[in-house]
Amino acid sequence: MPGKVLAMEDASAAIDKKIRTQGDWRGGMLARVRGIILAADSRIVEELKWRGTPVWSRGGILCTGETYKNIVKMTFAKGAALPDPAGLFNSSLDGNVRRAIDIHEGDVVDELALQALIRAAVALNLEGKAKAKSGRAN
């Protein structure tokens, strides 16, 4: 049975709870990257998928925010197709589609570079939707 989709308000509240219950640096880092993501585009939607994983979407999935024992991982659904001039991607580099950023305790997040990456992901999703829509019109 597929997972239940939560309304954005419910998903946002669940992400708030996940951040609060981390109890260490990971909660603070997840809150920080969440703020950067949401500041990049006011139309980004927060969702919860796959057993409570925070997901940010606009025109499709942009990225997830996962917490593991020693890292906060941001996985970009179409990361392999995104420009990354700042070299933020440091994980899942062998894949044909996804790319990830592993953030360790004490790492400094380049806010401007991350926002540029988020905006590029939004543009890629919206471009794909526009192409699909124009293809159906023919």
C-alpha positions in Angstrom: 0.0 0.0 0.0 1.5 3.4 -0.9 2.3 5.9 1.8 -0.2 8.5 2.9 0.4 11.9 1.4 0.2 14.7 4.0 -1.1 18.2 3.4 1.7 20.7 3.3 0.9 22.1 6.7 0.9 18.6 8.2 4.2 17.7 6.4 5.8 21.0 7.6 4.7 20.2 11.2 6.1 16.7 10.9 9.4 18.1 9.6 9.4 20.5 12.6 9.0 17.6 14.9 11.8 15.6 13.2 14.1 18.6 13.6 13.2 18.9 17.3 13.6 15.2 18.1 17.1 14.8 16.5 18.6 16.0 19.8 22.0 16.9 18.4 23.7 18.9 15.6 21.7 17.0 12.9 18.5 18.8 13.9 20.1 22.2 13.6 21.7 21.4 10.3 18.4 20.0 8.9 16.7 23.2 10.0 19.4 25.3 8.4 19.3 23.5 5.0 15.5 23.6 5.1 15.6 27.4 5.6 18.0 27.7 2.7 15.8 25.6 0.4 12.6 27.5 1.3 14.3 30.8 0.9 15.5 29.8 -2.6 11.9 29.8 -4.0 8.7 30.7 -2.2 6.7 28.1 -4.2 8.6 25.1 -3.0 6.3 22.6 -1.3 7.3 20.5 1.7 6.2 16.9 1.7 6.9 13.7 3.8 7.6 10.5 1.9 9.2 7.1 2.4 8.6 6.6 6.2 8.9 10.2 7.1 11.7 11.6 4.9 11.4 15.3 4.3 11.0 16.1 0.6 11.0 19.5 -1.1 9.3 19.8 -4.4 8.3 22.2 -7.2 7.3 20.7 -10.5 8.6 17.4 -9.1 11.0 16.4 -6.4 13.9 18.7 -5.9 15.7 17.0 -3.0 15.3 15.1 0.2 16.7 15.8 3.6 17.8 12.6 5.4 19.5 12.3 8.8 21.8 9.4 9.5 24.1 8.6 12.4 27.0 10.9 11.2 25.5 12.9 8.4 22.7 15.0 7.1 22.2 14.0 3.5 20.6 16.1 0.8 19.8 13.9 -2.2 18.8 15.7 -5.4 16.5 13.7 -7.6 18.0 15.0 -10.9 21.4 16.1 -9.5 23.4 14.6 -12.3 21.8 17.1 -14.7 22.5 20.1 -12.5 25.4 22.5 -12.8 27.5 22.4 -9.6 30.2 25.0 -10.0 30.8 25.2 -6.3 31.3 21.5 -6.1 28.7 20.9 -3.4 27.9 17.4 -4.5 30.2 15.0 -2.7 28.1 11.7 -2.6 26.3 9.4 -5.0 28.6 10.7 -7.8 28.5 7.5 -9.8 24.8 7.5 -10.5 23.3 8.6 -13.8 20.5 10.6 -12.2 20.8 11.4 -8.5 23.6 13.3 -6.7 23.9 14.0 -3.0 25.5 16.3 -0.5 26.7 14.7 2.7 27.0 17.2 5.5 29.1 16.2 8.5 29.2 17.8 12.0 31.1 21.1 11.8 30.8 21.5 8.0 30.0 24.9 6.8 27.1 25.1 4.2 27.6 27.6 1.4 24.2 29.2 1.4 24.5 31.0 -1.9 25.8 28.0 -3.7 23.1 25.8 -2.2 20.3 28.2 -3.2 21.7 28.4 -6.7 21.6 24.6 -6.9 18.0 24.6 -5.6 17.0 27.2 -8.2 18.7 25.2 -10.9 16.7 22.1 -9.8 13.5 24.1 -9.9 14.3 25.3 -13.4 15.1 21.8 -14.6 11.8 20.4 -13.2 9.7 23.3 -14.7 11.5 23.0 -18.0 10.7 19.3 -18.1 7.0 20.0 -17.3 6.9 22.7 -20.0 8.4 20.3 -22.6 5.9 17.6 -21.6 3.0 20.0 -21.8 4.0 21.3 -25.2 4.6 17.7 -26.5 1.0 16.8 -25.5 -0.4 19.8 -27.4 1.0 18.6 -30.7 
